[in-house]
Amino acid sequence: MTASLDAPLDTAPTSADAPVPPVDGAESVEAVARRAKVASRALATATRATKDAALHALADALVANADRIVAANADDLARGRESGLSAGLLDRLALTPDRIDGIAAALRELAGLPDPVGEVVRGSTLPNGLRLRQLRVPMGVVGMIYEARPNVTVDAAGLALKSGNAVILRGGSAAASSNAVIVGVLADALETVGLPGALVQSIDAWGRAGAVELMHLRGLVDVLVPRGGADLIQTVVRESTVPVIETGVGNCHLFVDESADLGDAIAIVLNAKTQRVGVCNALETLLVHDAVADEFLPIALAELADAGVTIHGDARTLELAGDEVATVPATDEDWATEYLSLDLAVRVVDDLDEALDHIRTWSSGHTEAIVTRDLASSERFVAEVDAAAVMVNASTRFTDGGQLGLGAEIGISTQKLHARGPMGLAELTTTKWVVQGDGHVRP
């Protein structure tokens, strides 16, 4: 049986990089949160220049310590293979020197983005002369619970720093060795520029008990962001007394309309499904208009098969699949599944109405896409699909903070309050009202 990351609140394995502390876990996690709360005050008055210098220091430190990080990551990968992690999940877990260079480059790009703190969201002068401003301000302390994604450790730290927040990280046992080294490198780098290392802390060493305690530290932790499988997210939503920004799984659909440029459609489908499979914005279900199915599907399925994709198809799809295409009859479970692997559910639908009905039934609200040359169809799809992101003639893989110009992202929110879609810098702030008067009293 393949191991899953959908139950990540397990106890982190004991190792030199992730020692179990000789003190009570709950008390220790609370102490971490108190240090984070104090450290966050150092950013309350920090200038953009200070924060950007810190981001560059983090990037430089990651590159300088790439060998240590890759060595620790090799331990995580070895444990993952032994426990039966899928190829897609191992890919999410893996770090290479090139990937570390890319992560460092993302931090430098983040330094080049405008500082959201202090931005005037709106302002006015009332008839009585009171001057009003609504300003962006940091949340304070952000907690992050996530699975097997050591790059998220860096993304979360960088975004928290730039937006003026301290961050407490729980990255799960699968990436325990990688995250222990990365957090240590980041904390040391912060201190070289005069900021407290406690701005970035991990509670991985305290396992499930520590994660649960983090969820209950209302008043010390200002917001909690879970990122991972459905079980993890729902556990945090049910258990937490800290306010939660809910990220979601990505059961993403793409509909090939009867007016679609079929060459574009094939390229988009291949990119959305195979460019990287173990991510939440990868394509999981392909819907094809009946009018173009005979022409489109034999070619598309053959190319997907060449890329190693197994097709879970309805009866019409199976009829059109060639002998070289690996197929499985689709069931309702397939329509509901976020595969995170080289598997794709495929269905032929009568028209746009049936495509929309299918998406309403099975969508996780993450990313939905249409390939069409018909303006009315695209406008209706955009209006009727209820998702954090809707793509028209573009791959679902663009639902990403970096791709959308937000810098790194801390997650993709599928809820509707405060933040929806890729969560960049602005989404890690809240607002405060500043009211300036001249001796005003309320009549």
C-alpha positions in Angstrom: 0.0 0.0 0.0 1.3 3.4 -0.9 2.0 5.7 2.1 0.1 8.9 2.2 0.9 12.4 3.4 -2.7 13.0 4.3 -2.1 12.2 8.0 0.9 14.5 8.6 0.3 15.3 12.3 2.4 12.3 13.3 5.4 12.4 15.6 8.5 13.5 13.8 11.2 10.8 13.7 14.1 11.2 16.1 17.3 12.2 14.5 20.3 14.5 14.9 18.5 17.2 13.0 15.1 16.8 14.8 15.8 15.9 18.5 12.8 15.4 20.8 13.2 18.0 23.5 13.5 16.9 27.1 10.6 19.1 28.2 6.8 18.9 27.8 5.8 19.4 24.2 2.8 21.7 24.9 4.8 24.0 27.2 7.6 24.1 24.7 5.3 25.0 21.8 3.8 27.8 23.9 7.3 29.1 24.6 8.0 29.1 20.8 4.9 31.1 20.3 5.8 33.6 23.0 9.2 34.1 21.5 7.6 34.6 18.1 5.2 37.2 19.5 8.1 39.1 21.0 10.2 38.8 17.8 7.3 40.1 15.7 7.6 43.4 17.4 11.0 43.9 15.9 9.3 44.1 12.5 6.6 46.5 13.5 8.9 49.5 12.8 11.3 47.8 10.4 11.8 49.6 7.2 11.5 48.0 3.8 15.2 48.3 3.4 15.8 46.3 6.5 13.4 43.6 5.4 14.7 43.4 1.9 18.3 43.1 3.2 17.1 40.2 5.4 15.5 38.5 2.4 18.8 38.7 0.4 20.7 37.4 3.5 18.3 34.4 3.6 18.8 33.7 -0.1 22.6 33.9 0.2 22.6 31.6 3.3 20.5 29.0 1.5 22.9 28.9 -1.5 25.9 28.8 0.8 24.5 25.9 2.7 23.1 24.0 -0.3 25.3 20.9 0.3 24.0 20.6 3.9 20.4 21.0 2.9 20.7 18.5 0.0 22.3 16.0 2.3 19.5 16.3 4.9 17.0 16.1 2.1 18.6 12.8 0.9 17.8 11.3 4.3 14.1 12.4 4.0 13.9 11.0 0.4 15.4 7.7 1.6 12.8 7.4 4.4 10.1 8.3 1.9 11.1 5.6 -0.5 11.2 3.1 2.3 7.7 4.1 3.4 6.3 3.9 -0.2 5.7 7.5 -1.0 4.5 7.9 -4.6 6.7 9.4 -7.3 4.7 12.6 -7.3 5.0 13.1 -3.5 8.7 12.3 -3.7 9.1 15.0 -6.3 7.4 17.5 -4.0 9.8 16.5 -1.3 13.0 16.6 -3.3 15.6 19.4 -3.2 18.5 19.7 -5.6 21.1 22.5 -5.9 19.1 23.9 -8.9 15.9 23.9 -6.9 17.7 25.6 -4.0 19.0 28.2 -6.4 15.4 28.7 -7.6 14.1 29.1 -4.1 16.8 31.6 -3.3 15.9 33.5 -6.5 12.3 33.7 -5.4 13.4 35.3 -2.1 15.3 37.9 -4.1 12.3 38.6 -6.3 10.2 39.0 -3.2 12.7 41.6 -2.0 11.9 43.6 -5.2 8.2 43.7 -4.6 6.5 46.6 -2.9 6.1 46.4 0.9 2.4 46.0 1.7 2.8 47.3 5.3 1.6 50.9 5.6 -0.2 50.9 2.3 -3.3 53.1 2.5 -6.2 50.9 1.4 -8.6 53.8 1.5 -8.9 57.2 3.2 -11.0 60.3 3.4 -11.8 63.4 5.3 -15.2 63.5 7.0 -17.4 66.6 6.9 -16.5 67.2 10.6 -12.8 67.4 9.7 -11.7 63.9 11.0 -9.1 62.5 8.7 -9.4 58.7 8.1 -6.9 56.2 6.8 -7.2 52.4 6.6 -3.7 50.9 6.6 -2.3 47.5 5.9 -0.6 46.1 9.0 1.0 42.7 9.8 -1.1 39.8 11.2 1.6 39.3 13.9 2.4 35.6 14.3 1.4 33.2 11.5 1.3 29.5 12.0 1.8 27.1 9.1 1.1 23.4 9.0 2.0 21.6 5.8 3.3 18.4 4.3 6.5 17.3 2.7 7.3 20.5 0.9 10.6 21.9 2.2 10.3 24.8 -0.4 7.2 25.9 1.5 9.4 26.4 4.6 11.3 29.1 2.7 8.3 30.6 1.0 6.5 30.9 4.3 9.5 32.5 6.0 10.1 35.0 3.2 6.5 36.0 2.9 6.1 36.4 6.6 9.2 38.5 6.9 8.3 40.8 4.0 4.8 41.3 5.4 6.0 42.0 8.9 5.1 38.7 10.6 6.8 36.0 12.6 6.2 32.5 11.5 5.9 29.1 13.3 6.3 26.1 11.0 5.1 22.5 11.3 6.3 20.8 8.2 5.6 17.1 9.1 7.9 14.1 9.6 8.4 13.4 5.9 10.6 16.5 5.5 11.9 16.7 9.1 15.6 16.5 8.3 15.4 19.1 5.5 13.3 21.5 7.5 15.5 21.3 10.6 18.5 22.4 8.6 16.6 25.0 6.6 15.1 26.7 9.6 18.4 26.8 11.3 20.0 28.4 8.3 17.3 31.0 8.0 17.4 31.9 11.7 21.1 32.3 11.7 20.9 34.5 8.6 18.3 36.8 10.2 20.6 37.4 13.2 23.4 38.5 10.8 21.3 41.5 9.8 20.2 42.4 13.3 16.8 40.7 13.4 15.8 38.0 15.9 16.1 34.4 14.7 12.9 33.7 16.5 11.1 35.3 13.6 11.3 31.8 11.9 10.8 28.8 14.2 9.8 25.1 13.7 7.8 22.9 16.0 8.5 19.7 14.0 10.3 18.1 16.9 7.1 17.9 19.0 5.1 16.0 16.5 1.4 15.7 16.6 1.0 17.0 20.2 2.9 20.1 19.2 0.8 20.7 16.1 -2.4 20.3 18.2 -1.1 22.7 20.8 -0.3 25.2 18.1 -3.9 25.1 17.0 -5.0 26.0 20.5 -2.7 29.0 21.0 -5.3 31.6 20.3 -4.0 35.0 21.5 -0.4 34.0 20.8 -0.8 32.8 17.2 -2.9 35.2 15.1 -3.7 33.1 12.1 -3.1 29.5 11.0 -2.6 28.3 7.4 -2.9 24.6 6.7 -1.5 23.4 3.4 -1.6 19.9 2.2 -4.1 17.0 1.7 -7.8 17.1 2.5 -7.4 15.2 5.8 -4.8 17.6 7.1 -6.8 20.7 6.2 -10.0 19.4 7.6 -8.3 18.3 10.8 -6.9 21.8 11.3 -10.3 23.5 10.5 -12.1 21.2 13.0 -9.5 21.3 15.8 -8.2 24.9 15.7 -9.3 27.7 18.0 -6.8 30.0 16.2 -8.5 31.6 13.2 -7.7 29.5 10.1 -7.3 30.5 6.4 -8.3 27.3 4.7 -6.3 26.2 1.7 -7.8 23.5 -0.5 -7.1 20.4 -2.5 -6.9 20.8 -6.3 -9.4 18.7 -8.1 -8.8 20.8 -11.2 -10.9 20.5 -14.5 -10.3 21.6 -18.1 -13.1 21.7 -20.6 -12.3 21.6 -24.3 -15.2 23.4 -26.0 -16.4 22.7 -29.5 -14.9 25.9 -30.8 -11.4 25.3 -29.2 -8.2 25.4 -31.2 -7.4 21.7 -30.8 -3.7 22.2 -31.2 -3.7 24.7 -28.3 -5.9 22.4 -26.3 -3.5 19.5 -26.6 -0.6 21.6 -25.6 -2.5 23.0 -22.6 -3.7 19.6 -21.4 -0.2 18.1 -21.6 1.2 21.0 -19.7 -1.5 21.1 -17.1 -1.3 17.3 -16.4 2.4 16.4 -16.9 4.5 19.5 -16.3 4.6 18.7 -12.6 2.1 16.1 -11.3 2.4 16.3 -7.5 1.0 19.8 -7.1 -2.4 21.2 -6.3 -2.8 23.1 -9.7 -2.2 20.0 -11.9 -5.0 18.9 -14.1 -7.0 16.0 -12.7 -10.2 15.8 -14.9 -10.5 16.5 -18.7 -13.9 17.2 -20.1 -14.3 17.2 -23.9 -17.3 18.5 -25.9 -18.9 15.7 -27.9 -18.7 17.7 -31.2 -14.8 17.5 -31.1 -14.3 14.3 -29.2 -13.7 12.1 -32.3 -11.1 14.4 -33.6 -9.4 15.6 -30.4 -9.3 12.6 -28.1 -7.4 10.0 -30.2 -4.5 12.5 -30.6 -4.7 13.9 -27.1 -4.9 10.4 -25.4 -2.0 9.1 -27.5 0.2 12.1 -26.4 -0.8 11.7 -22.8 0.0 8.0 -23.0 3.4 8.8 -24.4 4.0 11.0 -21.3 3.1 8.0 -19.1 -0.4 9.1 -18.2 -3.0 6.4 -17.3 -6.5 7.4 -18.5 -9.6 6.8 -16.3 -12.3 7.3 -18.9 -16.0 7.1 -19.4 -17.3 4.7 -22.0 -16.9 7.1 -24.9 -13.3 7.9 -24.0 -12.4 4.2 -23.8 -13.9 3.7 -27.3 -11.7 6.4 -28.7 -8.5 5.4 -26.9 -6.0 3.5 -29.0 -4.4 0.2 -28.2 -1.3 1.8 -26.8 -3.2 4.0 -24.3 -3.4 2.6 -20.7 -7.0 3.0 -19.6 -9.2 2.3 -16.6 -13.0 2.6 -16.6 -13.9 5.7 -14.6 -16.1 5.7 -11.5 -17.4 8.5 -9.3 -14.3 8.0 -7.2 -12.2 9.1 -10.2 -14.3 12.3 -10.7 -13.7 13.1 -7.0 -10.0 12.3 -6.9 -7.0 14.7 -6.7 -4.5 12.1 -8.1 -1.2 14.0 -7.7 0.1 11.3 -10.1 0.2 10.5 -13.8 -3.5 9.6 -13.8 -6.2 11.6 -15.5 -10.0 11.3 -15.5 -11.6 11.9 -18.9 -15.2 12.4 -19.8 -17.0 13.4 -23.0 -19.9 15.8 -22.3 -22.8 16.9 -24.6 -22.2 20.6 -24.2 -21.1 23.5 -22.0 -24.1 22.9 -19.7 -23.1 19.3 -18.9 -19.5 20.4 -18.4 -20.6 23.1 -15.9 -22.8 20.6 -14.1 -19.9 18.2 -13.8 -17.6 20.9 -12.4 -20.3 22.1 -9.9 -20.6 18.5 -8.7 -17.0 17.5 -8.3 -14.9 20.7 -8.1 -12.8 21.5 -5.1 -13.0 25.2 -5.9 -9.3 25.5 -6.8 -8.7 26.1 -10.5 -11.0 25.4 -13.5 -10.1 26.0 -17.1 -11.8 26.3 -20.5 -10.2 26.2 -24.0 -12.5 28.0 -26.4 -12.6 30.5 -29.2 -16.2 31.5 -28.4 -16.5 34.7 -26.4 -20.0 33.8 -25.1 -18.8 30.4 -23.9 -15.8 31.8 -22.1 -17.8 34.6 -20.4 -20.4 32.1 -19.3 -17.7 29.7 -17.9 -16.0 32.6 -16.0 -19.3 33.7 -14.6 -20.8 30.4 -13.6 -17.7 28.5 -12.3 -17.2 28.9 -8.5 -13.5 28.6 -8.0 -10.5 30.6 -6.7 -9.1 30.8 -10.2 -10.5 30.4 -13.7 -8.3 30.0 -16.7 -9.4 30.8 -20.3 -7.1 29.2 -22.9 -4.3 28.7 -20.4 -2.9 25.9 -18.3 -4.2 25.3 -14.7 -0.5 25.4 -13.7 -0.6 29.2 -13.7 -2.5 29.3 -10.4 0.7 30.2 -8.5 1.8 33.3 -6.7 5.1 33.5 -8.6 3.5 33.0 -12.0 0.9 35.7 -11.2 3.5 38.2 -10.2 2.8 38.0 -6.4 6.2 36.6 -5.5 6.1 33.4 -3.5 2.9 32.2 -2.0 2.0 30.7 1.4 -0.8 28.7 -0.1 -3.8 28.9 -2.3 -7.0 29.7 -0.4 -10.2 28.1 -1.6 -12.3 29.8 1.0 -14.2 33.0 0.5 -13.4 35.2 3.5 -10.3 37.5 3.7 -8.3 35.7 1.0 -9.0 33.6 -2.0 -6.6 32.2 -4.6 -2.8 32.5 -4.3 -1.9 34.1 -1.0 1.0 36.5 -1.4 2.1 39.5 0.7 -1.2 41.4 0.9 -3.1 38.3 2.1 -0.7 38.1 5.1 -1.8 41.5 6.3 -4.9 42.8 8.0 -5.9 46.5 8.4 -6.2 49.1 11.1 -8.1 52.4 11.0 -6.2 55.6 11.9 -8.4 58.5 12.8 -6.8 61.9 13.2 -8.6 64.8 14.7 -8.1 68.2 16.2 -9.6 67.9 19.6 -12.8 66.3 18.2 -15.4 65.0 20.6 -18.5 63.1 19.5 -21.7 65.2 19.9 
